[in-house]
Amino acid sequence: MGKINKLIELDYPTDLVTQPVLSHLLKKYDILLNIRRASITKGFGYVQAEISGEEAEVKKALAELAKQGIDVNPIEKDVVE
């Protein structure tokens, strides 16, 4: 396996909007996260980002986000280049 880059959108449930989810993820896995766009309100949050690293680490990180209840979706356009 090699290094990969993925553009993703993360849609947060209300109870995780104020939690440092991405900070914990960066400490736990050997990945880089470049936030391209985000919007956070009291009831909802989304982040569009580029995630990169070794394929296995990226897959584990994305699986953990999904396990916490965050919707993880690939994106292919409409992200700040």
C-alpha atoms as one frame of an Amber mdcrd trajectory, in Angstrom:
protein
   0.000   0.000   0.000   1.114   3.522  -0.709   0.206   7.062   0.135  -3.182
   8.372  -0.919  -5.038  11.697  -0.979  -8.830  11.858  -0.716 -11.274  14.736
  -0.753 -14.000  14.106   1.803 -16.993  15.757   3.415 -17.726  15.085   7.061
 -21.254  15.750   8.310 -21.383  15.960  12.104 -24.336  15.045  14.316 -25.401
  17.657  16.849 -23.749  15.988  19.840 -20.280  16.024  18.223 -20.227  19.602
  16.905 -18.355  20.931  19.942 -16.006  17.958  20.356 -12.339  17.969  19.187
 -12.907  14.965  16.923 -10.343  15.901  14.276  -7.672  16.783  16.842  -7.979
  13.344  18.418  -7.885  11.713  14.982  -4.649  13.507  14.057  -3.006  12.388
  17.296  -4.111   8.769  16.903  -3.310   8.197  13.205  -0.384   9.197  11.005
  -2.445  11.331   8.630  -2.579  14.897   7.386  -5.843  16.820   7.182  -6.190
  19.999   5.152  -9.531  21.695   5.813 -10.795  23.359   2.642 -14.225  24.543
   3.806 -16.278  24.215   6.973 -19.462  25.415   8.605 -20.353  24.840  12.233
 -23.561  25.859  14.002 -25.161  24.746  17.261 -27.115  21.989  15.555 -24.980
  20.910  12.625 -21.470  20.887  11.268 -19.742  19.939   8.075 -16.119  19.929
   7.007 -14.766  19.516   3.497 -11.143  18.427   3.623  -8.301  16.602   1.971
  -7.016  13.652   3.973  -3.692  12.072   3.103  -1.316   9.431   4.386  -0.641
   5.734   4.031  -3.741   4.026   2.686  -4.173   1.804   5.754  -3.979   4.784
   8.147  -6.456   6.825   6.091  -8.913   3.913   5.975  -8.672   3.373   9.744
  -9.160   7.093  10.428 -12.232   7.311   8.174 -13.682   4.156   9.728 -13.289
   5.669  13.193 -15.127   8.823  12.134 -17.991   6.726  10.776 -18.064   4.656
  13.976 -18.535   7.891  15.969 -21.608   8.758  13.889 -20.037  11.192  11.439
 -21.162  10.762   7.832 -18.057  10.405   5.657 -18.561  11.029   1.943 -16.116
  11.418  -0.941 -16.310  14.673  -2.902 -15.036  15.413  -6.359 -15.867  19.084
  -6.946 -16.786  22.389  -5.335 -13.807  22.459  -2.991 -11.422  25.394  -2.828
  -8.422  24.526  -5.012
